[in-house]
Amino acid sequence: MKWNRGGTEYSLRVLPLGGFIEPMGEHPDSEGGDDPRALWRRPAWQRATVFCAGVVLNAVMALVLFVLAPVVGMQVPVPIVGEVLPDMPAAKAGIEPGDRIVSLNGEKVESFEDLVLTVALRSAGSPFELVIERAGGGDAAPVRETKTVRSVRTAAFPAPMLGIRPEGATVIDGLHPGSLALQAGLAQGDRILSVNGNAVETWRGLEKALADAPAGPLVLAIERDGKTQDLKIDPAELSVYDYGMIYPTEIGDVEEDSPAEAAGIQAGDRVAAIDEKPWPTSQKIIEAVTAAGTDRQIRFTVWRKGRLVDLACKAVKQEASDKPRVGVAMQPAIGEPVQVGHVDAGGPADKAGIRSGDIILKVGEEGNAPGDWADLTVVLMGAGDKAVPVQVERGTSRLMARIRPHIEPQERLSMTGVEGQALYVPLPRIQSPLVAVRRGVKRTLMTFGRVYRNVRQLVTGQLGSKTLAGPVGIVKFSFDIAAYGTGTLMDFLGMLSVCVAVLNFLPVPPFDGGHVLFVILEKIKGSPFSVRLRVAIWVAGWVGVAVLFILITYQDIARWVPQM
């Protein structure tokens, strides 16, 4: 729909993603440059205001969508803890799976996303007071407790976090190649309704039902494409491909004034040895610290940017506990460089000549460089029981190996290698316009803060390109979100509008922020840049955007279309 008013053409477009402007006479030598109303004749502040109009409209559209979504009715990830990551702040504070987060720093928590955004927008190390509700035993009423938890930032998760994940629904969101569930015939989008006739409603409940089921064949009732069917599975026909190696253990965070900090241990260090025991798992590190107690020095050797560094410290007792601690949070070292941690003696990796500490450069017949352990696992598991060529770097040498997995028959089905969706529940509709506006403003500001933080992390390399989604990914995710109702889709479009606003205001041609940057530079210069220079810069900008668009679209297709 288009209309003309006062010499300006207005239009309404199909997708509600904010707005854009196309000014006349931006440069003296451009079309309309000789018109008395040409933009270049206006003061710099007016030109900058015009170029900001599209960004402002995106922000306004996001606000409107965020205000209306809970009025229409929406669903949100339930604020219940589904998983507590080991050795992270939440685990140390005593938070457990099944705990409902009632409030955070005195503010009511409506969804798990509220918790994630609030923590992510504060500095790492900030304290948070959580009121949790925990089910009582038997018929006892739920018990409320207050926990104080400090956030951490880790190499694997650049945004500050507490170390908890949301309660999951029994809907499969992804299956890794070689996983037992994939071998058993489960598919993305399947909703698991019961295990041997026992209904399951959450991911934790599903995992417990599988663990409690007798060894041997079982029956899963699933919902697929809107139809219910029984899937009969015999675990004896499934196999786990064991390669006899695992990723190293990495220091995710170091507490202030802790023994680890005093010893010089840093976040990002990979534990190459503890008390001369090479490349220990996180459990072995805990056992070594416990065995040492508080009486003797614990010797660490850490791998830091290609160098081995020897350090030592004494443990201290934890608060309200007799367990010794050195003040670190541990995590899997799954990112770049892809490095081998513990290797099982006599296992497939050991027989192939792969050693702890090796850096994996290439894997597979095509010799692809894995970006992380997930990439490596996809290639290894996708090869089944075939030998896989692997190139490793050991010191200054590069070596080739072929690793064939050990096949382990199974007695039980497990969900290892399966990703589930978060459990969504209806949010009570907001009737008060004032409450809806207040919530919309808060959500808009928090979303802008999160998106700007993500952009900064992308620029600094803390986040990789795999975290980006293009048109294919956005459309796919939109369809997934639409299943939760109109209000939930509106909320997603609001987040998308914020992303467009932030992207459009980047000071890079051809975005509106690039136009504002040119206005500032021309004000400093005292005259417009030549059309030839502007065109060259804008063409380069569009080429860069086109290349990025193609790469992200290919990444979306490869991620969402399995046959690719």
C-alpha positions in Angstrom: 0.0 0.0 0.0 1.4 3.4 -1.0 0.3 7.0 -0.8 1.7 10.5 -1.3 1.5 13.3 1.1 3.3 16.6 1.1 5.7 15.5 -1.6 6.7 12.4 0.4 5.7 8.8 -0.6 4.7 6.5 2.3 4.2 2.8 2.1 3.1 -0.2 4.2 4.9 -3.5 3.6 4.0 -7.1 4.3 6.5 -7.9 7.0 6.2 -5.8 10.2 10.0 -5.3 10.7 10.2 -1.6 11.2 10.9 0.9 8.5 13.3 2.4 6.0 13.8 5.8 4.3 15.0 6.7 0.8 15.9 10.4 0.8 16.2 12.6 -2.3 19.4 14.5 -3.2 21.7 13.0 -0.6 24.7 14.4 -2.6 24.9 17.5 -4.8 25.7 15.4 -7.9 23.1 12.7 -7.2 19.5 12.5 -8.5 17.5 15.4 -7.2 20.7 17.1 -6.0 19.7 20.4 -7.6 16.3 20.5 -5.9 15.9 23.1 -3.2 14.5 20.4 -0.9 17.6 18.1 -1.5 18.9 16.5 1.7 22.5 17.6 1.2 21.3 21.2 1.6 20.0 20.5 5.2 22.1 21.0 8.3 24.2 18.0 9.4 21.9 17.3 12.5 18.8 17.2 10.2 20.5 14.8 7.8 21.6 12.5 10.6 18.1 12.6 12.1 16.6 11.5 8.7 19.0 8.6 8.5 18.1 7.5 12.0 14.4 7.4 11.1 14.4 3.8 9.9 16.2 2.7 13.1 13.8 4.5 15.3 10.8 2.9 13.5 12.4 -0.5 14.1 12.7 0.3 17.8 9.1 1.6 17.9 7.8 -1.5 16.1 9.7 -3.7 18.6 8.1 -1.8 21.5 4.6 -2.2 20.0 5.0 -5.9 19.5 6.5 -6.4 23.0 3.6 -4.5 24.5 0.9 -6.4 22.6 2.3 -9.9 22.8 1.3 -10.7 26.4 -2.0 -8.9 25.9 -2.8 -11.2 22.9 -1.5 -14.2 24.9 1.9 -15.9 24.6 3.9 -18.8 25.8 7.3 -18.6 27.5 10.0 -21.0 28.6 9.0 -22.2 32.1 11.3 -20.8 34.8 12.2 -24.2 36.1 15.7 -25.6 36.3 16.1 -28.6 34.0 19.9 -29.1 34.4 22.6 -27.7 36.7 26.0 -27.6 35.1 28.7 -29.2 37.4 31.2 -27.0 39.1 29.3 -23.8 38.1 28.0 -21.2 40.6 24.4 -22.5 40.7 25.7 -26.0 41.6 27.9 -24.5 44.3 24.9 -22.5 45.7 22.9 -25.7 46.0 20.4 -25.2 43.2 18.9 -28.4 41.9 17.1 -29.7 38.8 13.3 -29.1 39.3 13.8 -25.9 41.3 11.4 -23.2 40.2 12.9 -19.7 40.0 10.3 -17.4 41.7 12.2 -14.1 41.7 15.6 -12.6 40.9 16.9 -9.7 42.9 13.3 -9.1 44.1 11.8 -9.0 40.6 9.2 -11.7 39.7 10.6 -14.1 37.1 8.0 -14.9 34.4 10.1 -17.0 32.1 13.5 -18.6 32.0 14.5 -16.1 29.4 14.0 -13.3 31.9 16.6 -14.9 34.1 19.1 -15.4 31.2 18.7 -11.8 29.9 19.0 -10.2 33.4 22.2 -12.2 34.2 23.7 -11.6 30.8 23.4 -7.9 30.9 25.3 -7.6 34.2 29.0 -7.9 34.7 30.5 -11.3 35.4 30.9 -11.8 39.1 27.7 -9.9 39.9 25.7 -11.4 42.8 22.1 -12.4 42.2 19.6 -13.2 44.9 17.3 -16.0 43.7 14.2 -17.1 45.5 13.5 -20.7 44.5 10.6 -23.0 45.1 11.5 -26.7 45.7 9.0 -29.5 45.8 8.5 -31.0 49.3 8.8 -34.7 49.9 5.5 -36.7 49.6 2.5 -34.6 50.2 4.5 -31.8 51.8 4.0 -28.3 50.5 6.7 -26.7 48.3 9.5 -25.0 50.2 11.0 -21.6 49.3 14.6 -20.9 49.8 16.8 -17.9 49.0 20.1 -18.5 47.2 22.9 -16.0 46.4 24.7 -16.8 43.2 27.5 -15.0 41.5 27.6 -15.1 37.7 30.6 -16.2 35.7 31.8 -15.8 32.1 33.4 -18.7 30.5 35.3 -19.3 27.2 32.5 -21.5 25.9 29.7 -19.1 27.1 30.9 -15.5 26.7 27.8 -14.0 28.3 27.7 -14.0 32.1 25.7 -17.0 33.3 24.8 -19.0 36.5 25.3 -22.5 35.1 21.7 -23.7 34.7 19.6 -24.8 31.8 15.8 -24.6 31.4 13.3 -27.4 31.8 12.9 -29.2 28.5 9.9 -30.5 26.7 9.9 -34.0 25.3 10.2 -32.6 21.7 13.4 -33.5 19.8 15.0 -30.4 18.3 18.1 -32.1 16.9 19.9 -35.5 16.7 23.7 -35.9 16.3 24.9 -38.4 13.7 25.5 -41.8 15.3 23.2 -41.1 18.3 21.2 -44.1 19.6 18.0 -42.1 19.2 18.7 -41.5 15.5 19.6 -45.2 15.0 16.3 -46.1 16.7 14.3 -44.2 14.2 13.5 -41.0 16.1 13.4 -37.8 14.1 13.5 -34.1 14.6 10.2 -32.7 15.7 9.0 -36.0 17.4 7.3 -35.5 20.7 7.8 -38.5 23.0 4.6 -39.1 24.9 5.4 -42.2 27.0 7.9 -45.0 27.7 6.5 -48.4 28.0 3.1 -46.9 28.7 4.4 -44.5 31.4 3.6 -40.9 30.4 6.5 -38.4 30.3 6.0 -34.6 30.3 9.5 -33.2 30.7 13.0 -34.1 29.4 14.1 -34.9 32.9 11.1 -37.2 33.2 12.0 -38.9 29.9 15.5 -39.5 30.9 14.4 -41.0 34.3 11.8 -43.2 32.6 14.4 -44.6 30.2 16.8 -45.2 33.1 14.1 -46.9 35.1 12.9 -49.1 32.2 14.0 -52.7 32.3 17.0 -53.5 30.0 16.0 -54.8 26.6 13.2 -53.8 24.1 10.9 -51.0 24.9 8.0 -49.0 23.3 7.9 -45.3 22.9 4.6 -43.6 22.1 5.5 -40.6 19.9 3.6 -37.8 18.1 4.9 -37.2 14.6 3.3 -34.8 12.1 0.2 -34.6 14.2 -0.3 -38.4 14.4 0.4 -40.7 17.4 2.3 -43.9 16.8 4.2 -46.5 18.7 7.9 -46.9 18.0 9.3 -50.3 19.1 13.0 -50.2 19.9 15.5 -53.0 20.7 18.6 -51.5 22.1 20.6 -54.6 21.2 20.3 -53.6 17.6 21.9 -50.2 18.4 25.6 -49.4 18.8 27.7 -46.7 20.4 30.8 -45.9 18.5 33.6 -45.3 21.0 36.8 -43.6 19.9 38.5 -43.8 23.2 39.3 -40.0 23.5 37.6 -37.0 25.0 38.1 -33.2 25.1 40.4 -31.6 27.7 39.1 -29.9 30.8 39.2 -26.1 30.7 39.2 -23.4 33.4 36.0 -21.5 32.8 36.3 -19.0 35.6 38.6 -18.1 38.5 37.2 -16.7 41.7 38.6 -13.5 43.1 41.0 -13.9 46.0 41.0 -17.7 45.6 44.1 -19.9 45.7 43.8 -20.5 42.0 44.0 -16.7 41.3 47.0 -16.3 43.6 48.7 -19.2 41.8 48.2 -17.5 38.4 45.6 -19.9 37.0 43.6 -18.1 34.3 40.2 -18.6 32.6 40.8 -20.4 29.4 43.7 -22.5 30.7 43.4 -26.2 29.8 44.5 -28.6 32.5 47.3 -30.7 31.0 48.2 -32.3 34.3 47.4 -32.3 38.0 50.0 -33.8 40.4 51.7 -35.2 37.3 48.6 -37.1 36.2 48.3 -36.1 32.5 45.1 -34.5 30.9 42.7 -35.4 33.7 38.9 -35.2 33.3 37.0 -32.8 35.6 36.1 -35.7 37.9 39.8 -36.6 38.2 40.6 -33.0 39.1 38.0 -33.0 41.8 39.4 -36.3 43.2 43.0 -34.9 43.1 41.9 -31.7 45.0 40.0 -33.8 47.5 42.9 -36.1 48.1 45.3 -33.3 48.6 43.1 -31.6 51.2 44.3 -28.3 52.6 47.7 -29.6 53.8 49.8 -29.8 50.7 50.5 -28.0 47.4 48.6 -29.2 44.3 50.7 -29.1 41.2 49.0 -27.9 38.0 50.4 -27.9 34.5 48.1 -25.9 32.2 48.1 -25.5 28.4 47.9 -21.8 27.7 48.0 -20.5 24.1 50.4 -23.3 22.9 52.6 -23.2 26.0 52.8 -25.5 29.1 52.9 -23.5 32.3 53.6 -25.1 35.7 51.7 -23.7 38.7 50.9 -24.7 42.3 48.5 -23.8 45.0 46.9 -25.1 48.3 43.2 -25.7 48.5 41.0 -24.1 51.2 37.8 -25.4 52.7 34.5 -24.4 51.1 32.1 -22.2 53.0 29.6 -24.3 54.9 31.4 -27.4 53.9 34.5 -29.4 54.7 35.3 -30.1 51.0 38.6 -28.5 49.8 38.5 -26.1 46.8 40.9 -24.0 44.8 38.3 -21.6 43.4 37.8 -22.5 39.8 34.8 -23.4 37.6 35.6 -26.1 35.1 34.1 -26.8 31.6 34.7 -28.9 28.6 37.3 -27.4 26.2 35.2 -28.0 23.1 36.2 -24.9 21.1 39.2 -24.0 19.0 41.8 -25.3 18.8 40.2 -28.8 18.8 42.5 -30.6 21.2 42.5 -34.2 22.6 42.3 -34.6 26.3 42.2 -37.9 28.0 43.0 -41.0 25.8 41.9 -44.4 27.0 44.9 -46.8 27.1 44.4 -49.5 24.5 41.4 -47.7 23.0 40.9 -46.8 19.3 42.6 -43.4 19.5 45.5 -44.9 21.4 45.9 -47.7 18.8 45.8 -45.1 16.0 48.7 -43.2 17.6 46.7 -40.2 18.8 48.0 -38.8 22.1 46.7 -36.5 24.8 47.4 -32.8 23.9 47.3 -33.4 20.1 45.6 -30.7 18.1 43.3 -32.0 15.5 43.8 -30.1 12.3 41.8 -32.1 9.7 39.3 -35.0 9.9 37.5 -37.1 7.3 38.2 -38.2 3.8 37.6 -34.6 2.6 40.1 -33.3 5.1 37.8 -30.7 6.7 39.1 -28.5 9.5 36.8 -29.0 12.6 35.8 -25.7 14.2 35.0 -27.4 17.5 34.4 -30.8 19.0 30.8 -30.8 17.7 32.2 -30.6 14.1 34.7 -33.4 14.9 31.9 -35.6 16.4 29.6 -35.1 13.4 32.3 -36.4 11.0 33.4 -39.3 13.3 29.8 -40.5 14.0 28.7 -40.0 10.5 31.4 -42.5 9.3 29.8 -45.3 11.4 32.2 -48.2 11.9 34.6 -47.1 9.1 38.1 -45.9 9.8 38.4 -42.1 9.7 41.6 -40.2 8.6 42.7 -37.6 11.1 45.6 -35.1 10.9 47.1 -33.9 14.2 49.7 -31.4 15.3 52.0 -32.5 18.0 54.6 -30.0 18.9 56.2 -28.9 15.6 55.2 -32.1 13.8 52.1 -32.9 11.8 51.0 -36.6 11.7 48.3 -38.6 10.0 46.3 -41.3 11.7 43.3 -43.5 10.9 41.0 -44.2 13.8 38.3 -46.9 13.7 35.8 -46.9 16.6 35.1 -49.7 19.0 31.5 -50.8 18.7 29.7 -51.2 22.0 26.3 -53.0 21.8 23.6 -51.5 24.1 21.1 -52.7 26.6 19.3 -49.4 27.1 18.2 -46.5 25.0 19.7 -43.1 26.0 19.1 -39.5 24.8 22.8 -38.8 24.6 23.4 -36.8 21.4 19.9 -35.5 21.3 18.8 -31.9 21.7 15.4 -31.1 23.1 13.2 -28.0 23.0 12.6 -25.8 26.0 9.3 -26.4 27.8 6.9 -23.5 27.0 3.9 -22.7 29.2 1.2 -20.0 28.8 1.9 -16.6 30.4 -1.1 -15.1 32.1 -2.6 -12.5 29.9 -1.9 -8.9 30.9 -5.2 -6.9 31.2 -3.7 -3.6 32.4 -2.4 -1.3 29.6 0.0 0.3 32.1 1.5 -3.1 33.1 1.7 -4.1 29.4 3.6 -0.9 28.4 5.9 -1.2 31.4 6.7 -4.8 30.5 7.2 -3.8 26.8 9.6 -1.0 27.6 11.6 -3.3 29.9 11.8 -6.1 27.3 12.7 -3.7 24.6 15.6 -2.2 26.6 16.9 -5.6 27.7 16.7 -7.0 24.1 18.7 -4.0 22.8 21.3 -4.6 25.5 21.6 -8.3 24.7 21.8 -7.7 20.9 24.5 -5.0 21.3 26.5 -7.3 23.6 26.3 -10.1 21.0 27.5 -7.8 18.2 30.4 -6.8 20.4 31.2 -10.4 21.1 31.1 -11.2 17.3 33.5 -8.4 16.5 35.9 -9.4 19.3 35.7 -13.1 18.3 34.0 -14.3 21.5 31.1 -15.5 19.4 31.6 -17.5 16.2 29.6 -17.2 12.9 27.8 -20.4 13.7 25.6 -18.4 16.2 24.2 -16.3 13.3 21.0 -17.1 11.4 20.0 -15.9 7.9 16.6 -15.9 6.1 16.3 -19.6 6.0 17.0 -20.0 9.7 14.7 -17.1 10.6 11.8 -18.6 8.5 12.3 -22.0 10.0 12.4 -20.6 13.6 9.4 -18.5 12.8 7.3 -21.5 11.9 8.5 -23.3 15.1 7.6 -20.3 17.2 4.2 -19.8 15.5 3.2 -23.2 16.9 3.1 -21.6 20.4 0.5 -19.0 19.3 0.2 -15.5 17.8 1.5 -13.6 20.9 4.7 -15.8 21.0 5.2 -15.1 17.3 4.7 -11.3 17.9 7.3 -11.5 20.7 9.8 -13.2 18.3 9.1 -10.5 15.6 9.8 -7.9 18.2 13.2 -9.5 18.9 13.8 -9.7 15.2 13.0 -6.0 14.8 15.5 -5.1 17.5 18.1 -7.1 15.6 17.3 -5.2 12.4 17.6 -1.9 14.3 21.0 -2.7 15.8 22.3 -4.0 12.4 21.0 -1.0 10.6 22.7 1.4 12.9 26.1 -0.1 12.6 28.5 2.6 11.3 29.3 0.6 8.2 28.1 1.3 4.6 25.5 0.5 3.3 23.6 0.6 6.6 21.9 3.7 7.9 24.7 4.0 10.5 27.1 4.3 7.6 25.1 7.2 6.3 25.3 8.9 9.7 29.0 8.3 9.8 29.4 10.0 6.5 27.4 13.0 7.7 29.8 13.3 10.7 32.9 12.9 8.5 31.6 15.5 5.9 30.8 17.9 8.8 34.4 17.5 10.0 35.8 17.8 6.4 33.6 20.8 5.6 32.4 19.5 2.2 30.8 16.4 0.7 32.9 13.4 -0.4 33.0 12.9 -4.2 30.2 10.7 -5.7 32.9 8.4 -7.1 34.4 7.7 -3.6 30.9 7.2 -2.1 29.9 4.8 -4.8 33.1 2.8 -4.4 32.6 2.5 -0.6 29.0 1.7 -0.9 29.6 -1.0 -3.6 32.3 -2.6 -1.4 29.8 -2.5 1.5 27.0 -4.2 -0.5 29.5 -6.8 -1.8 30.5 -7.6 1.8 26.8 -7.9 2.8 26.1 -10.1 -0.2 29.0 -12.5 0.6 27.9 -12.6 4.3 24.3 -13.2 3.2 25.3 -16.2 1.0 27.6 -17.7 3.7 24.9 -17.5 6.4 22.2 -18.8 4.1 24.4 -21.8 3.2 25.1 -22.3 6.9 21.3 -22.2 7.5 20.6 -24.8 4.8 23.4 -27.1 6.0 22.1 -26.8 9.6 18.4 -27.3 8.9 18.3 -29.6 5.9 19.8 -32.9 6.9 20.4 -34.2 3.4 22.8 -31.4 2.7 
